[in-house]
């Protein structure tokens, strides 16, 4: 699974809109849309922020694991 698909799946599982996640990251919806569509690479600090927001591991968010382990 590609990272951008995991970003979209995590957002949809949380019943959030792109605007909501952009607000969490303090970026525009258009910037986030580029990350989610795979047209731009997302910085690591945004991955960390989203892992904390969704309470899931970075491994899951990055597509390295298929199990969405909770953060401790």
Secondary structure, DSSP 8 states (H G I E B T S, - for coil): --HHHHHHHHHHHTT--HHHHHHHHTS-HHHHHHHHTTSS---HHHHHHHHHHHT--HHHHTTS-SS-----
